[in-house]
Amino acid sequence: MPCRRVLPLIAVSSAIFIIAASDMAPIAALAQSSDPFGDIDLNSLRKNRGAGHPVPATPAPQPPSERRRPSDPPFVSTNDPIGSLTPTGVFDRAKRVYVGKSPTGAVACYFREEGDSHRLDIGIAAPGAFVRLATPEPREATPTPPVRIFAGKEKTRRVGGNEFTTGEYTILKAYDGPVAFSVPEPKKGGFTAVGKADAKRFLEMVAAAKGEFVVVQSERGAKAANIVAVYRFDATMVPVLVSCAEKQGIATVEAAPAPVQVQSAASPENWTVYENARYGTTVEYPAGIFSAPEPPSENGDGRVFHSADGRARLTIYASHNLDGDSPQNYLNKYIGRDGLSFRRVTAAFFAISGTRDGDIFYQRCNFSKAPNDVIHCLAVSYPADQKTRWDATVDRMSRSLRAGQGIEAR
């Protein structure tokens, strides 16, 4: 008789790990649901999984050098921006959406999935749209920031008559905004991931994971992934959560950054904003480090900055997307994969990195939609032996890249 795959509520392996959250109550307390709509019936879920899923897979062994002991300190924040939520009212009983408060009194609109030893909250609060997992399972791995989050389907491979997981995931839908990721209890398994830009897009990503997983991975490598299965949350619940948040006065779209934000010149990095008048491209960058700018380009498409010692270089530029290329097509046509150690592509941007002649290079390009069809880019290079010093700086610049209101981008 053919086997059916039973999707676990909590999945743990040396390569795949589901993380834990703060304010974790004992398992007995979790069994007493605070959900006014009731607990999930695990037996019923297993019976209704359907025959179209692959055979249960056995995790592939991970090299000892890649393993992480539960006692290892995390590389992520332990400050949970959401906290354990207590329901205070029902917003939509049919969709299981209700209003709750965190220990600090912050208001949230959320949906809850709850099992024997886990609790998953999906919703919107002041910090942004979020998923928050609480479980007493021990920690085995932690993705290091910056992280990406997406709805994913686990990949498998067949060896003989058995099927094994590869530790990799097919991306069903990715969230392309900035993500705040925290592990409130380093030795337990839960996490909080918050989408910092558009709540609707973040929740649509979570809804795409129904029947599969929400996956959190480091942008620098997918070896250690934190995952959680999603059973009931679907696309019909997204507009209900957004409506609930709006009625509670919770913003669902992050406010646009101010056009220019200049830090005090007393700061050694002196972060400021470069804005291109022709295309409207803006990037926040450390003027105290890139203190030797070249003259503006003759055609006004961008500018080049150097560090005082000449070892680091920053280029900010834009151009018309004359062929209407997607990020993927653009990479295939002009860049390829040679020499790249990092490559991320979404529908809205690509980011790549690698090493060349003793320097690390990083490039990100955002693709604005029609009718503008402009590609906004930044490229930075610096000595490879200074990687640790540059990681946070490059990450901040990359996340700040925006398309503004230039003369030719309106």
PEBEL-V500129 format. One record per residue. N is the residue number from 1. RES is the residue in one letter. OMEGA is omega in radians with two decimals (none if undefined). Layout:
n->N res->RES omega->OMEGA
n->N res->RES omega->OMEGA
This chain:
n->1 res->M omega->-3.10
n->2 res->P omega->-3.14
n->3 res->C omega->3.03
n->4 res->R omega->3.11
n->5 res->R omega->3.04
n->6 res->V omega->-3.11
n->7 res->L omega->-3.09
n->8 res->P omega->3.02
n->9 res->L omega->3.09
n->10 res->I omega->-3.13
n->11 res->A omega->-3.10
n->12 res->V omega->3.00
n->13 res->S omega->3.14
n->14 res->S omega->3.11
n->15 res->A omega->-3.07
n->16 res->I omega->-3.07
n->17 res->F omega->3.04
n->18 res->I omega->-2.92
n->19 res->I omega->-3.04
n->20 res->A omega->-3.05
n->21 res->A omega->-3.12
n->22 res->S omega->3.13
n->23 res->D omega->-3.05
n->24 res->M omega->3.08
n->25 res->A omega->3.06
n->26 res->P omega->-3.12
n->27 res->I omega->-3.13
n->28 res->A omega->-3.14
n->29 res->A omega->3.11
n->30 res->L omega->-3.13
n->31 res->A omega->3.08
n->32 res->Q omega->-2.96
n->33 res->S omega->2.97
n->34 res->S omega->3.12
n->35 res->D omega->-3.12
n->36 res->P omega->-3.13
n->37 res->F omega->3.06
n->38 res->G omega->-3.14
n->39 res->D omega->3.04
n->40 res->I omega->3.07
n->41 res->D omega->-3.06
n->42 res->L omega->-3.13
n->43 res->N omega->3.13
n->44 res->S omega->3.13
n->45 res->L omega->-3.11
n->46 res->R omega->-3.13
n->47 res->K omega->-3.02
n->48 res->N omega->-3.08
n->49 res->R omega->-3.12
n->50 res->G omega->-3.02
n->51 res->A omega->-3.03
n->52 res->G omega->-3.10
n->53 res->H omega->-3.11
n->54 res->P omega->3.11
n->55 res->V omega->3.09
n->56 res->P omega->-3.05
n->57 res->A omega->3.10
n->58 res->T omega->-3.10
n->59 res->P omega->3.07
n->60 res->A omega->3.14
n->61 res->P omega->-3.13
n->62 res->Q omega->3.13
n->63 res->P omega->-3.14
n->64 res->P omega->-3.11
n->65 res->S omega->-3.11
n->66 res->E omega->-3.09
n->67 res->R omega->-3.11
n->68 res->R omega->-3.12
n->69 res->R omega->3.10
n->70 res->P omega->-3.10
n->71 res->S omega->-3.13
n->72 res->D omega->3.12
n->73 res->P omega->-3.14
n->74 res->P omega->3.07
n->75 res->F omega->-3.09
n->76 res->V omega->-3.12
n->77 res->S omega->3.02
n->78 res->T omega->3.14
n->79 res->N omega->-3.11
n->80 res->D omega->-3.10
n->81 res->P omega->-3.12
n->82 res->I omega->-3.12
n->83 res->G omega->3.14
n->84 res->S omega->-3.03
n->85 res->L omega->3.06
n->86 res->T omega->-3.11
n->87 res->P omega->3.11
n->88 res->T omega->3.14
n->89 res->G omega->3.12
n->90 res->V omega->3.09
n->91 res->F omega->3.12
n->92 res->D omega->-3.08
n->93 res->R omega->-3.11
n->94 res->A omega->-3.12
n->95 res->K omega->3.10
n->96 res->R omega->3.11
n->97 res->V omega->-3.13
n->98 res->Y omega->-3.10
n->99 res->V omega->3.13
n->100 res->G omega->3.11
n->101 res->K omega->3.07
n->102 res->S omega->3.10
n->103 res->P omega->3.13
n->104 res->T omega->-3.13
n->105 res->G omega->3.12
n->106 res->A omega->-3.10
n->107 res->V omega->3.09
n->108 res->A omega->2.94
n->109 res->C omega->-3.03
n->110 res->Y omega->3.06
n->111 res->F omega->-3.07
n->112 res->R omega->2.94
n->113 res->E omega->-3.03
n->114 res->E omega->3.12
n->115 res->G omega->-3.08
n->116 res->D omega->-3.05
n->117 res->S omega->3.09
n->118 res->H omega->3.06
n->119 res->R omega->-3.13
n->120 res->L omega->3.06
n->121 res->D omega->3.14
n->122 res->I omega->-3.07
n->123 res->G omega->-3.11
n->124 res->I omega->3.04
n->125 res->A omega->-3.10
n->126 res->A omega->3.12
n->127 res->P omega->-3.12
n->128 res->G omega->3.04
n->129 res->A omega->-2.99
n->130 res->F omega->2.81
n->131 res->V omega->-3.12
n->132 res->R omega->-3.12
n->133 res->L omega->3.02
n->134 res->A omega->3.12
n->135 res->T omega->3.10
n->136 res->P omega->-3.14
n->137 res->E omega->-3.11
n->138 res->P omega->3.14
n->139 res->R omega->3.06
n->140 res->E omega->-3.11
n->141 res->A omega->3.12
n->142 res->T omega->3.06
n->143 res->P omega->-3.12
n->144 res->T omega->-3.12
n->145 res->P omega->-0.02
n->146 res->P omega->-3.10
n->147 res->V omega->2.98
n->148 res->R omega->-3.11
n->149 res->I omega->-3.10
n->150 res->F omega->2.97
n->151 res->A omega->-3.04
n->152 res->G omega->3.06
n->153 res->K omega->-3.06
n->154 res->E omega->3.12
n->155 res->K omega->3.12
n->156 res->T omega->3.03
n->157 res->R omega->-3.10
n->158 res->R omega->3.07
n->159 res->V omega->-3.05
n->160 res->G omega->3.11
n->161 res->G omega->-3.09
n->162 res->N omega->3.13
n->163 res->E omega->-3.07
n->164 res->F omega->3.01
n->165 res->T omega->-3.14
n->166 res->T omega->-3.05
n->167 res->G omega->3.13
n->168 res->E omega->-3.08
n->169 res->Y omega->2.95
n->170 res->T omega->-3.11
n->171 res->I omega->3.09
n->172 res->L omega->3.08
n->173 res->K omega->-3.10
n->174 res->A omega->2.99
n->175 res->Y omega->-3.01
n->176 res->D omega->3.09
n->177 res->G omega->3.10
n->178 res->P omega->-3.08
n->179 res->V omega->2.99
n->180 res->A omega->-3.02
n->181 res->F omega->-3.13
n->182 res->S omega->3.09
n->183 res->V omega->-3.03
n->184 res->P omega->3.13
n->185 res->E omega->-2.98
n->186 res->P omega->-3.08
n->187 res->K omega->3.11
n->188 res->K omega->-3.00
n->189 res->G omega->3.13
n->190 res->G omega->3.14
n->191 res->F omega->2.96
n->192 res->T omega->3.09
n->193 res->A omega->-3.06
n->194 res->V omega->3.02
n->195 res->G omega->-2.95
n->196 res->K omega->-3.07
n->197 res->A omega->-3.02
n->198 res->D omega->-3.08
n->199 res->A omega->-3.10
n->200 res->K omega->3.14
n->201 res->R omega->-3.14
n->202 res->F omega->-3.11
n->203 res->L omega->3.07
n->204 res->E omega->3.05
n->205 res->M omega->3.14
n->206 res->V omega->3.14
n->207 res->A omega->3.13
n->208 res->A omega->-3.14
n->209 res->A omega->-3.12
n->210 res->K omega->-3.08
n->211 res->G omega->3.12
n->212 res->E omega->-3.00
n->213 res->F omega->2.79
n->214 res->V omega->-3.02
n->215 res->V omega->3.05
n->216 res->V omega->-3.14
n->217 res->Q omega->2.98
n->218 res->S omega->3.08
n->219 res->E omega->-3.12
n->220 res->R omega->3.12
n->221 res->G omega->-3.04
n->222 res->A omega->-3.08
n->223 res->K omega->-3.14
n->224 res->A omega->-3.13
n->225 res->A omega->3.04
n->226 res->N omega->-3.03
n->227 res->I omega->3.01
n->228 res->V omega->3.12
n->229 res->A omega->3.10
n->230 res->V omega->-3.08
n->231 res->Y omega->-2.95
n->232 res->R omega->-3.06
n->233 res->F omega->-3.14
n->234 res->D omega->-3.01
n->235 res->A omega->-3.13
n->236 res->T omega->-3.11
n->237 res->M omega->-3.09
n->238 res->V omega->-3.13
n->239 res->P omega->3.11
n->240 res->V omega->3.11
n->241 res->L omega->3.12
n->242 res->V omega->3.11
n->243 res->S omega->3.11
n->244 res->C omega->-3.12
n->245 res->A omega->-3.12
n->246 res->E omega->3.13
n->247 res->K omega->3.08
n->248 res->Q omega->3.14
n->249 res->G omega->3.13
n->250 res->I omega->3.13
n->251 res->A omega->-3.14
n->252 res->T omega->3.08
n->253 res->V omega->-3.12
n->254 res->E omega->3.12
n->255 res->A omega->-3.14
n->256 res->A omega->3.13
n->257 res->P omega->3.07
n->258 res->A omega->-3.07
n->259 res->P omega->-3.13
n->260 res->V omega->3.07
n->261 res->Q omega->-3.07
n->262 res->V omega->3.07
n->263 res->Q omega->3.13
n->264 res->S omega->3.12
n->265 res->A omega->3.12
n->266 res->A omega->3.11
n->267 res->S omega->-3.12
n->268 res->P omega->3.13
n->269 res->E omega->3.06
n->270 res->N omega->-3.13
n->271 res->W omega->3.12
n->272 res->T omega->-3.10
n->273 res->V omega->2.98
n->274 res->Y omega->3.09
n->275 res->E omega->3.14
n->276 res->N omega->-3.06
n->277 res->A omega->-3.06
n->278 res->R omega->-3.05
n->279 res->Y omega->3.14
n->280 res->G omega->3.13
n->281 res->T omega->3.08
n->282 res->T omega->3.09
n->283 res->V omega->3.00
n->284 res->E omega->-3.08
n->285 res->Y omega->-3.13
n->286 res->P omega->-3.11
n->287 res->A omega->3.10
n->288 res->G omega->3.09
n->289 res->I omega->3.11
n->290 res->F omega->-2.97
n->291 res->S omega->-3.10
n->292 res->A omega->-3.12
n->293 res->P omega->2.96
n->294 res->E omega->3.08
n->295 res->P omega->3.10
n->296 res->P omega->3.13
n->297 res->S omega->-3.07
n->298 res->E omega->-3.11
n->299 res->N omega->3.04
n->300 res->G omega->-3.08
n->301 res->D omega->3.14
n->302 res->G omega->-3.11
n->303 res->R omega->-3.14
n->304 res->V omega->3.13
n->305 res->F omega->3.10
n->306 res->H omega->2.97
n->307 res->S omega->-3.08
n->308 res->A omega->-3.13
n->309 res->D omega->3.09
n->310 res->G omega->-3.06
n->311 res->R omega->3.13
n->312 res->A omega->-3.06
n->313 res->R omega->3.09
n->314 res->L omega->3.09
n->315 res->T omega->3.08
n->316 res->I omega->-3.06
n->317 res->Y omega->3.09
n->318 res->A omega->3.10
n->319 res->S omega->3.07
n->320 res->H omega->3.08
n->321 res->N omega->-2.98
n->322 res->L omega->-3.12
n->323 res->D omega->-3.13
n->324 res->G omega->-3.10
n->325 res->D omega->2.92
n->326 res->S omega->3.08
n->327 res->P omega->-3.14
n->328 res->Q omega->-3.14
n->329 res->N omega->3.14
n->330 res->Y omega->3.11
n->331 res->L omega->-3.12
n->332 res->N omega->-3.07
n->333 res->K omega->-2.94
n->334 res->Y omega->-3.02
n->335 res->I omega->-3.12
n->336 res->G omega->-3.08
n->337 res->R omega->-3.05
n->338 res->D omega->3.06
n->339 res->G omega->-3.11
n->340 res->L omega->3.04
n->341 res->S omega->3.11
n->342 res->F omega->-3.11
n->343 res->R omega->3.08
n->344 res->R omega->-3.09
n->345 res->V omega->3.02
n->346 res->T omega->3.11
n->347 res->A omega->-3.04
n->348 res->A omega->-3.09
n->349 res->F omega->2.91
n->350 res->F omega->3.06
n->351 res->A omega->-3.12
n->352 res->I omega->3.08
n->353 res->S omega->3.11
n->354 res->G omega->-3.13
n->355 res->T omega->3.14
n->356 res->R omega->3.08
n->357 res->D omega->3.08
n->358 res->G omega->3.12
n->359 res->D omega->2.98
n->360 res->I omega->3.06
n->361 res->F omega->3.11
n->362 res->Y omega->3.12
n->363 res->Q omega->3.02
n->364 res->R omega->3.08
n->365 res->C omega->3.06
n->366 res->N omega->-3.10
n->367 res->F omega->3.08
n->368 res->S omega->-3.06
n->369 res->K omega->3.08
n->370 res->A omega->0.18
n->371 res->P omega->-3.07
n->372 res->N omega->-3.13
n->373 res->D omega->3.11
n->374 res->V omega->3.08
n->375 res->I omega->-3.12
n->376 res->H omega->-2.99
n->377 res->C omega->2.87
n->378 res->L omega->3.09
n->379 res->A omega->-3.12
n->380 res->V omega->3.06
n->381 res->S omega->-3.09
n->382 res->Y omega->-3.09
n->383 res->P omega->-3.12
n->384 res->A omega->-3.13
n->385 res->D omega->3.08
n->386 res->Q omega->-3.03
n->387 res->K omega->-3.08
n->388 res->T omega->-3.13
n->389 res->R omega->-3.02
n->390 res->W omega->-3.01
n->391 res->D omega->-3.08
n->392 res->A omega->-3.14
n->393 res->T omega->3.14
n->394 res->V omega->3.13
n->395 res->D omega->-3.13
n->396 res->R omega->3.11
n->397 res->M omega->-3.11
n->398 res->S omega->-3.10
n->399 res->R omega->-3.11
n->400 res->S omega->-3.09
n->401 res->L omega->-3.09
n->402 res->R omega->2.98
n->403 res->A omega->-3.12
n->404 res->G omega->-3.10
n->405 res->Q omega->3.12
n->406 res->G omega->-3.12
n->407 res->I omega->-3.09
n->408 res->E omega->-3.10
n->409 res->A omega->-3.11
n->410 res->R omega->none
